[in-house]
């Protein structure tokens, strides 16, 4: 995988859809739209908040 874009999550909305949106946009801005789509599909299949958050963190460096 290419370099992970950085995403500031501290102090932001903890809703998983808000987090997913921030991560998706960061990946797209970094020229990684395929990774953004892959991440979204995996998150939608997650069975818990922690699993979904972990998947997001595989794709971005969360601050």
C-alpha positions as CSV (number, residue, x, y, z in Angstrom):
1,X,0.0,0.0,0.0
2,X,1.2,3.5,-0.7
3,X,2.1,5.9,2.1
4,X,-0.8,6.4,4.5
5,X,-2.3,9.9,4.6
6,X,-2.6,11.6,8.0
7,X,-6.1,12.2,9.4
8,X,-6.8,14.2,12.5
9,X,-9.5,12.4,14.5
10,X,-8.8,13.7,18.0
11,X,-11.4,16.2,19.0
12,X,-13.7,15.3,16.1
13,X,-17.1,13.6,15.9
14,X,-16.6,9.9,17.0
15,X,-19.5,8.7,14.8
16,X,-18.0,5.9,12.6
17,X,-19.6,7.5,9.5
18,X,-18.0,10.8,10.2
19,X,-14.6,9.1,10.7
20,X,-15.1,7.0,7.5
21,X,-15.9,10.2,5.6
22,X,-12.7,11.9,6.8
23,X,-10.6,8.9,6.0
24,X,-12.2,8.4,2.6
25,X,-11.5,12.0,1.7
26,X,-7.9,11.9,2.9
27,X,-7.3,8.8,0.7
28,X,-8.9,10.4,-2.3
29,X,-6.9,13.6,-1.7
30,X,-3.7,11.5,-1.6
31,X,-4.5,10.0,-5.0
32,X,-5.7,6.6,-3.5
33,X,-9.3,6.3,-4.6
34,X,-9.1,2.5,-4.9
35,X,-7.9,2.2,-1.3
36,X,-10.8,4.5,-0.3
37,X,-13.3,2.3,-1.9
38,X,-11.8,-0.9,-0.5
39,X,-11.7,0.6,3.0
40,X,-15.4,1.6,2.8
41,X,-16.5,-1.8,1.6
42,X,-14.6,-3.5,4.5
43,X,-16.0,-1.0,7.1
44,X,-19.5,-1.7,5.9
45,X,-19.0,-5.4,6.6
46,X,-17.5,-4.7,10.1
47,X,-19.5,-6.1,13.0
48,X,-18.4,-3.6,15.6
49,X,-17.3,0.0,16.1
50,X,-13.8,-1.1,17.2
51,X,-13.4,-3.4,14.1
52,X,-14.5,-0.5,11.8
53,X,-12.2,1.9,13.4
54,X,-9.3,-0.6,13.2
55,X,-9.9,-1.0,9.5
56,X,-9.8,2.8,8.9
57,X,-6.5,2.9,10.8
58,X,-5.1,0.3,8.4
59,X,-5.5,2.8,5.6
60,X,-4.6,6.1,7.3
61,X,-2.4,7.4,10.1
62,X,-4.9,8.7,12.6
63,X,-3.8,11.5,14.9
